[in-house]
Amino acid sequence: MSTITFTAPRVTAPRPTLRLTRRGRIVVFVAACLIVMATALMLGTSSVATDSAGGDPTRTEMIRVDHGQTLWGIAAQIADDGEVREMVTTIKKLNALDSSVLMAGQVLHIPAS
């Protein structure tokens, strides 16, 4: 008669895929906090803006530029007669624009009416 031996397969505990030290957990927590704060700053909107000279705060409204709109056209809609040029300058200062070129979807601060 022959003897049959049976060996059970080895069962090993699965290794964790990611293991962080205390320092690693702190770094991940601080990075997550910084991402949340940066996102909040980007999405935050202000209803008061100042020009680059740091003058008096000006009440503003936010508008989204539509396709085909120009800075002159936007300024003409909100300015009194004959003050369009000054309104263009004001809008450029409020939004820190280097030129009068606008992109569709761009958000602008304009003086509140």
C-alpha positions as CSV (number, residue, x, y, z in Angstrom):
1,M,0.0,0.0,0.0
2,S,1.2,3.5,-0.7
3,T,1.0,6.6,1.3
4,I,-0.5,9.8,-0.1
5,T,0.5,13.0,1.7
6,F,-1.5,16.1,1.3
7,T,0.0,19.5,2.0
8,A,-2.2,22.4,2.6
9,P,-1.5,25.5,0.5
10,R,0.1,28.3,2.3
11,V,-2.2,31.1,3.1
12,T,-0.5,34.4,3.6
13,A,-2.1,37.6,4.7
14,P,-2.4,40.2,2.0
15,R,0.0,43.0,2.3
16,P,-1.4,46.5,2.6
17,T,-1.0,48.4,-0.6
18,L,-0.2,51.7,1.0
19,R,1.1,52.4,4.5
20,L,1.7,55.9,5.7
21,T,3.8,56.9,8.6
22,R,2.7,59.6,10.9
23,R,4.7,62.2,8.9
24,G,3.1,60.9,5.7
25,R,-0.4,61.3,7.1
26,I,0.4,64.8,8.2
27,V,1.7,65.7,4.8
28,V,-1.4,64.3,3.1
29,F,-3.7,66.2,5.5
30,V,-1.9,69.5,4.9
31,A,-1.9,69.0,1.2
32,A,-5.7,68.3,1.2
33,C,-6.3,71.4,3.3
34,L,-4.2,73.5,0.9
35,I,-6.2,72.2,-2.1
36,V,-9.5,73.0,-0.4
37,M,-8.4,76.5,0.5
38,A,-7.1,77.2,-3.0
39,T,-10.4,75.9,-4.5
40,A,-12.3,78.1,-2.1
41,L,-10.3,81.2,-3.1
42,M,-10.8,80.5,-6.8
43,L,-14.5,80.0,-6.5
44,G,-15.1,82.8,-4.1
45,T,-16.7,85.8,-5.5
46,S,-16.5,89.3,-4.2
47,S,-19.1,92.0,-4.7
48,V,-16.6,94.8,-3.9
49,A,-13.5,95.4,-6.0
50,T,-10.8,98.1,-6.0
51,D,-8.6,99.4,-8.7
52,S,-4.9,98.6,-8.8
53,A,-4.1,102.0,-7.1
54,G,-5.9,100.7,-3.9
55,G,-8.4,103.5,-3.9
56,D,-11.9,103.5,-2.5
57,P,-13.9,100.2,-2.8
58,T,-16.4,100.3,-5.7
59,R,-19.6,98.3,-5.6
60,T,-19.5,95.9,-8.6
61,E,-21.6,93.3,-10.4
62,M,-20.2,90.3,-12.1
63,I,-21.1,89.6,-15.7
64,R,-20.1,86.8,-18.1
65,V,-18.9,87.9,-21.5
66,D,-21.0,86.4,-24.4
67,H,-19.7,85.6,-27.8
68,G,-19.2,88.8,-29.9
69,Q,-19.3,91.2,-27.0
70,T,-16.6,93.9,-26.8
71,L,-15.3,95.9,-23.9
72,W,-16.6,99.1,-25.6
73,G,-20.1,97.6,-26.0
74,I,-20.3,96.6,-22.4
75,A,-19.1,100.0,-21.3
76,A,-21.6,101.7,-23.5
77,Q,-24.5,99.8,-21.9
78,I,-23.6,100.9,-18.4
79,A,-22.1,104.3,-18.9
80,D,-23.8,107.6,-19.2
81,D,-23.8,109.4,-22.5
82,G,-20.3,110.6,-23.5
83,E,-18.5,108.7,-20.6
84,V,-17.9,105.4,-22.5
85,R,-14.1,105.9,-22.7
86,E,-13.9,106.5,-18.9
87,M,-16.0,103.4,-18.3
88,V,-13.7,101.3,-20.4
89,T,-10.7,102.5,-18.4
90,T,-12.6,101.8,-15.1
91,I,-13.5,98.2,-16.2
92,K,-9.9,97.6,-17.3
93,K,-8.6,98.8,-13.9
94,L,-11.2,96.8,-11.9
95,N,-10.3,93.5,-13.8
96,A,-6.5,94.2,-14.2
97,L,-6.8,93.9,-18.0
98,D,-3.8,94.7,-20.1
99,S,-5.8,95.1,-23.3
100,S,-9.4,95.4,-24.5
101,V,-9.5,91.8,-25.8
102,L,-12.3,89.7,-24.2
103,M,-12.9,86.0,-24.4
104,A,-16.4,84.4,-24.5
105,G,-17.1,83.1,-21.0
106,Q,-14.8,85.5,-19.2
107,V,-16.1,86.9,-16.0
108,L,-15.8,90.7,-15.5
109,H,-16.5,93.0,-12.6
110,I,-18.3,96.1,-13.7
111,P,-19.5,99.1,-11.6
112,A,-22.9,98.5,-10.1
113,S,-25.6,100.7,-11.6
